Amino acid sequence: MKASDLFVKALEEEGVEYIFGIPGEENL
């Protein structure tokens, strides 16, 4: 698992599905 995957997962657990308006992994 990449650091970005962990970052996105942590945000999803907080109820945040999008980062900067696009899916997190696309942005990172």
PDB file of N, CA, C and O in Angstrom:
ATOM      1  N   MET A   1       0.839  -1.193   0.000  1.00  0.00           N
ATOM      2  CA  MET A   1       0.000   0.000   0.000  1.00  0.00           C
ATOM      3  C   MET A   1       0.878   1.249   0.000  1.00  0.00           C
ATOM      4  O   MET A   1       1.822   1.362   0.783  1.00  0.00           O
ATOM      5  N   LYS A   2       0.555   2.172  -0.882  1.00  0.00           N
ATOM      6  CA  LYS A   2       1.328   3.406  -0.984  1.00  0.00           C
ATOM      7  C   LYS A   2       0.896   4.408   0.079  1.00  0.00           C
ATOM      8  O   LYS A   2      -0.194   4.304   0.640  1.00  0.00           O
ATOM      9  N   ALA A   3       1.741   5.353   0.340  1.00  0.00           N
ATOM     10  CA  ALA A   3       1.412   6.402   1.304  1.00  0.00           C
ATOM     11  C   ALA A   3       0.143   7.138   0.884  1.00  0.00           C
ATOM     12  O   ALA A   3      -0.682   7.492   1.726  1.00  0.00           O
ATOM     13  N   SER A   4      -0.012   7.368  -0.423  1.00  0.00           N
ATOM     14  CA  SER A   4      -1.205   8.059  -0.908  1.00  0.00           C
ATOM     15  C   SER A   4      -2.460   7.251  -0.628  1.00  0.00           C
ATOM     16  O   SER A   4      -3.506   7.821  -0.318  1.00  0.00           O
ATOM     17  N   ASP A   5      -2.367   5.910  -0.735  1.00  0.00           N
ATOM     18  CA  ASP A   5      -3.514   5.053  -0.431  1.00  0.00           C
ATOM     19  C   ASP A   5      -3.908   5.186   1.040  1.00  0.00           C
ATOM     20  O   ASP A   5      -5.092   5.251   1.370  1.00  0.00           O
ATOM     21  N   LEU A   6      -2.909   5.225   1.915  1.00  0.00           N
ATOM     22  CA  LEU A   6      -3.179   5.389   3.336  1.00  0.00           C
ATOM     23  C   LEU A   6      -3.806   6.749   3.613  1.00  0.00           C
ATOM     24  O   LEU A   6      -4.706   6.870   4.445  1.00  0.00           O
ATOM     25  N   PHE A   7      -3.326   7.767   2.915  1.00  0.00           N
ATOM     26  CA  PHE A   7      -3.846   9.117   3.074  1.00  0.00           C
ATOM     27  C   PHE A   7      -5.308   9.187   2.666  1.00  0.00           C
ATOM     28  O   PHE A   7      -6.135   9.754   3.380  1.00  0.00           O
ATOM     29  N   VAL A   8      -5.622   8.607   1.513  1.00  0.00           N
ATOM     30  CA  VAL A   8      -6.997   8.587   1.020  1.00  0.00           C
ATOM     31  C   VAL A   8      -7.889   7.788   1.959  1.00  0.00           C
ATOM     32  O   VAL A   8      -9.009   8.199   2.261  1.00  0.00           O
ATOM     33  N   LYS A   9      -7.392   6.650   2.417  1.00  0.00           N
ATOM     34  CA  LYS A   9      -8.177   5.816   3.334  1.00  0.00           C
ATOM     35  C   LYS A   9      -8.498   6.577   4.621  1.00  0.00           C
ATOM     36  O   LYS A   9      -9.622   6.514   5.119  1.00  0.00           O
ATOM     37  N   ALA A  10      -7.523   7.285   5.150  1.00  0.00           N
ATOM     38  CA  ALA A  10      -7.740   8.053   6.368  1.00  0.00           C
ATOM     39  C   ALA A  10      -8.810   9.121   6.158  1.00  0.00           C
ATOM     40  O   ALA A  10      -9.653   9.339   7.028  1.00  0.00           O
ATOM     41  N   LEU A  11      -8.774   9.783   5.006  1.00  0.00           N
ATOM     42  CA  LEU A  11      -9.775  10.796   4.707  1.00  0.00           C
ATOM     43  C   LEU A  11     -11.157  10.178   4.531  1.00  0.00           C
ATOM     44  O   LEU A  11     -12.153  10.741   4.985  1.00  0.00           O
ATOM     45  N   GLU A  12     -11.220   9.021   3.871  1.00  0.00           N
ATOM     46  CA  GLU A  12     -12.499   8.339   3.688  1.00  0.00           C
ATOM     47  C   GLU A  12     -13.118   7.971   5.033  1.00  0.00           C
ATOM     48  O   GLU A  12     -14.333   8.055   5.212  1.00  0.00           O
ATOM     49  N   GLU A  13     -12.270   7.562   5.972  1.00  0.00           N
ATOM     50  CA  GLU A  13     -12.760   7.221   7.308  1.00  0.00           C
ATOM     51  C   GLU A  13     -13.317   8.446   8.025  1.00  0.00           C
ATOM     52  O   GLU A  13     -14.180   8.323   8.895  1.00  0.00           O
ATOM     53  N   GLU A  14     -12.825   9.619   7.660  1.00  0.00           N
ATOM     54  CA  GLU A  14     -13.333  10.865   8.219  1.00  0.00           C
ATOM     55  C   GLU A  14     -14.541  11.376   7.441  1.00  0.00           C
ATOM     56  O   GLU A  14     -15.138  12.385   7.817  1.00  0.00           O
ATOM     57  N   GLY A  15     -14.904  10.688   6.362  1.00  0.00           N
ATOM     58  CA  GLY A  15     -16.070  11.070   5.578  1.00  0.00           C
ATOM     59  C   GLY A  15     -15.734  12.010   4.428  1.00  0.00           C
ATOM     60  O   GLY A  15     -16.630  12.605   3.830  1.00  0.00           O
ATOM     61  N   VAL A  16     -14.449  12.147   4.116  1.00  0.00           N
ATOM     62  CA  VAL A  16     -14.032  13.000   3.004  1.00  0.00           C
ATOM     63  C   VAL A  16     -13.681  12.098   1.828  1.00  0.00           C
ATOM     64  O   VAL A  16     -12.734  11.314   1.901  1.00  0.00           O
ATOM     65  N   GLU A  17     -14.447  12.211   0.740  1.00  0.00           N
ATOM     66  CA  GLU A  17     -14.247  11.318  -0.397  1.00  0.00           C
ATOM     67  C   GLU A  17     -13.438  11.982  -1.508  1.00  0.00           C
ATOM     68  O   GLU A  17     -12.854  11.298  -2.349  1.00  0.00           O
ATOM     69  N   TYR A  18     -13.405  13.308  -1.510  1.00  0.00           N
ATOM     70  CA  TYR A  18     -12.705  14.014  -2.578  1.00  0.00           C
ATOM     71  C   TYR A  18     -11.721  15.012  -2.001  1.00  0.00           C
ATOM     72  O   TYR A  18     -11.967  15.637  -0.969  1.00  0.00           O
ATOM     73  N   ILE A  19     -10.596  15.145  -2.696  1.00  0.00           N
ATOM     74  CA  ILE A  19      -9.557  16.083  -2.306  1.00  0.00           C
ATOM     75  C   ILE A  19      -9.330  17.022  -3.491  1.00  0.00           C
ATOM     76  O   ILE A  19      -9.045  16.568  -4.599  1.00  0.00           O
ATOM     77  N   PHE A  20      -9.454  18.316  -3.261  1.00  0.00           N
ATOM     78  CA  PHE A  20      -9.261  19.301  -4.322  1.00  0.00           C
ATOM     79  C   PHE A  20     -10.202  19.060  -5.503  1.00  0.00           C
ATOM     80  O   PHE A  20      -9.881  19.408  -6.639  1.00  0.00           O
ATOM     81  N   GLY A  21     -11.362  18.463  -5.229  1.00  0.00           N
ATOM     82  CA  GLY A  21     -12.395  18.330  -6.243  1.00  0.00           C
ATOM     83  C   GLY A  21     -12.288  17.097  -7.117  1.00  0.00           C
ATOM     84  O   GLY A  21     -13.182  16.840  -7.923  1.00  0.00           O
ATOM     85  N   ILE A  22     -11.213  16.324  -6.979  1.00  0.00           N
ATOM     86  CA  ILE A  22     -11.066  15.087  -7.748  1.00  0.00           C
ATOM     87  C   ILE A  22     -10.696  13.955  -6.810  1.00  0.00           C
ATOM     88  O   ILE A  22     -10.221  14.212  -5.704  1.00  0.00           O
ATOM     89  N   PRO A  23     -10.901  12.702  -7.219  1.00  0.00           N
ATOM     90  CA  PRO A  23     -10.523  11.584  -6.366  1.00  0.00           C
ATOM     91  C   PRO A  23      -9.073  11.694  -5.907  1.00  0.00           C
ATOM     92  O   PRO A  23      -8.182  11.991  -6.703  1.00  0.00           O
ATOM     93  N   GLY A  24      -8.841  11.453  -4.613  1.00  0.00           N
ATOM     94  CA  GLY A  24      -7.546  11.708  -3.990  1.00  0.00           C
ATOM     95  C   GLY A  24      -6.370  11.081  -4.705  1.00  0.00           C
ATOM     96  O   GLY A  24      -5.339  11.730  -4.885  1.00  0.00           O
ATOM     97  N   GLU A  25      -6.504   9.824  -5.119  1.00  0.00           N
ATOM     98  CA  GLU A  25      -5.373   9.131  -5.719  1.00  0.00           C
ATOM     99  C   GLU A  25      -4.973   9.773  -7.046  1.00  0.00           C
ATOM    100  O   GLU A  25      -3.793   9.785  -7.396  1.00  0.00           O
ATOM    101  N   GLU A  26      -5.941  10.303  -7.783  1.00  0.00           N
ATOM    102  CA  GLU A  26      -5.639  10.992  -9.035  1.00  0.00           C
ATOM    103  C   GLU A  26      -4.803  12.245  -8.770  1.00  0.00           C
ATOM    104  O   GLU A  26      -3.942  12.608  -9.571  1.00  0.00           O
ATOM    105  N   ASN A  27      -5.066  12.898  -7.641  1.00  0.00           N
ATOM    106  CA  ASN A  27      -4.365  14.133  -7.329  1.00  0.00           C
ATOM    107  C   ASN A  27      -2.980  13.868  -6.759  1.00  0.00           C
ATOM    108  O   ASN A  27      -2.049  14.636  -7.005  1.00  0.00           O
ATOM    109  N   LEU A  28      -2.838  12.790  -6.002  1.00  0.00           N
ATOM    110  CA  LEU A  28      -1.555  12.483  -5.386  1.00  0.00           C
ATOM    111  C   LEU A  28      -0.694  11.667  -6.319  1.00  0.00           C
ATOM    112  O   LEU A  28       0.431  11.311  -5.969  1.00  0.00           O
TER     113      LEU A  28
END
